[in-house]
């Protein structure tokens, strides 16, 4: 088995984790760290705006997938964590339309949580992709 770190930004390695890891064997599997509404400089964006946070979380997930030579079409698993499930469902079309455009419907779990690692964040996307 061969593991390759995937980090489109350097800031996460200073915190002790990779944005994703490719595990190669007969297929390629990418395990993505939870993606949130963090800017490229590692600061949270869009405080209080669920739709914007969800969109940026998806952009960041796509950046990690792209760095690994994959896209949303390669997703096989998506875990969604949110501090407000009702507000997330109000904006779920942001997620559903992007997955639909990619022609993918990964197995998904959504969990309501008390808070995320950074208090201003309301949604986090954790994914597994294969190629």
C-alpha positions as CSV (number, residue, x, y, z in Angstrom):
1,X,0.0,0.0,0.0
2,X,1.2,3.5,-0.8
3,X,0.0,6.7,0.9
4,X,0.3,10.1,-0.6
5,X,-0.6,13.4,1.2
6,X,-2.9,15.8,-0.7
7,X,-2.6,19.4,0.5
8,X,-3.6,22.3,-1.8
9,X,-2.8,24.6,1.1
10,X,0.2,24.5,3.4
11,X,-1.6,25.8,6.6
12,X,-3.2,22.4,7.5
13,X,0.2,20.6,7.7
14,X,1.2,23.1,10.4
15,X,-1.8,21.9,12.4
16,X,-0.8,18.3,12.0
17,X,-3.1,16.9,9.3
18,X,-3.4,16.5,5.6
19,X,-6.4,17.7,3.6
20,X,-6.6,14.3,2.1
21,X,-4.7,11.1,1.6
22,X,-4.4,8.9,-1.5
23,X,-4.1,5.2,-0.7
24,X,-3.0,3.3,-3.8
25,X,-3.4,-0.4,-4.5
26,X,-5.7,-2.0,-7.0
27,X,-7.7,1.3,-7.0
28,X,-7.0,4.8,-5.7
29,X,-8.9,5.9,-2.6
30,X,-8.8,9.4,-1.2
31,X,-9.9,10.0,2.4
32,X,-10.6,13.7,2.8
33,X,-10.3,15.6,6.0
34,X,-13.5,17.5,6.9
35,X,-13.8,20.5,4.6
36,X,-15.3,23.7,5.9
37,X,-15.8,27.3,4.9
38,X,-12.1,28.1,5.5
39,X,-10.2,30.5,3.2
40,X,-6.9,29.6,1.6
41,X,-5.2,31.4,4.5
42,X,-6.9,29.1,7.1
43,X,-9.4,31.6,8.4
44,X,-13.2,31.0,8.6
45,X,-15.4,32.7,6.1
46,X,-19.1,33.7,5.9
47,X,-20.0,33.8,9.6
48,X,-23.8,33.2,9.9
49,X,-24.4,32.4,6.2
50,X,-25.2,28.7,5.9
51,X,-25.6,28.8,2.0
52,X,-22.2,30.5,1.6
53,X,-20.5,28.2,4.1
54,X,-21.9,25.2,2.3
55,X,-20.8,26.4,-1.1
56,X,-17.2,27.2,0.1
57,X,-17.0,23.8,1.9
58,X,-17.9,22.2,-1.5
59,X,-15.3,24.4,-3.3
60,X,-12.7,23.3,-0.8
61,X,-13.7,19.6,-1.1
62,X,-13.4,20.0,-4.9
63,X,-10.0,21.6,-4.5
64,X,-8.8,18.6,-2.5
65,X,-10.3,16.2,-5.0
66,X,-8.8,18.1,-7.9
67,X,-5.3,18.1,-6.3
68,X,-5.7,14.3,-6.3
69,X,-6.8,14.1,-9.9
70,X,-10.4,13.5,-9.0
71,X,-13.7,15.4,-8.9
72,X,-17.1,15.2,-7.2
73,X,-17.9,12.4,-9.6
74,X,-15.4,10.2,-7.7
75,X,-17.2,10.6,-4.3
76,X,-18.4,7.3,-2.8
77,X,-19.1,8.6,0.7
78,X,-20.0,12.0,2.1
79,X,-20.5,12.8,5.8
80,X,-22.1,16.1,6.5
81,X,-21.8,17.6,10.0
82,X,-23.8,20.7,10.9
83,X,-24.5,22.8,13.9
84,X,-28.0,23.6,12.6
85,X,-29.7,20.8,10.6
86,X,-32.9,22.9,9.9
87,X,-30.8,25.7,8.4
88,X,-28.8,23.2,6.4
89,X,-31.9,21.7,4.9
90,X,-33.1,25.1,3.9
91,X,-29.9,25.4,1.7
92,X,-29.5,21.7,0.8
93,X,-30.1,22.5,-2.8
94,X,-26.6,24.0,-2.9
95,X,-25.2,20.6,-2.2
96,X,-27.7,18.5,-4.2
97,X,-27.3,20.6,-7.3
98,X,-23.5,20.3,-7.3
99,X,-23.6,16.6,-6.7
100,X,-26.3,16.2,-9.4
101,X,-24.3,18.2,-11.9
102,X,-21.4,15.8,-11.3
103,X,-23.8,12.9,-11.9
104,X,-23.1,11.4,-8.4
105,X,-25.1,10.4,-5.4
106,X,-22.7,9.2,-2.8
107,X,-23.8,7.4,0.3
108,X,-24.3,10.2,2.8
109,X,-24.7,10.7,6.5
110,X,-25.8,14.0,8.1
111,X,-25.2,14.6,11.7
112,X,-26.3,17.5,13.9
113,X,-23.5,18.5,16.3
114,X,-23.1,20.9,19.1
115,X,-20.3,22.7,17.4
116,X,-17.4,22.3,15.0
117,X,-13.7,22.8,15.7
118,X,-14.0,26.5,15.0
119,X,-17.1,28.1,16.6
120,X,-18.1,30.3,13.5
121,X,-18.3,27.3,11.3
122,X,-21.8,25.7,10.7
123,X,-21.1,22.9,8.2
124,X,-18.3,20.4,7.6
125,X,-18.0,17.9,4.7
126,X,-16.0,14.7,5.1
127,X,-15.6,12.5,2.0
128,X,-14.1,9.4,0.5
129,X,-13.4,9.2,-3.2
130,X,-12.1,6.4,-5.5
131,X,-10.7,6.3,-8.9
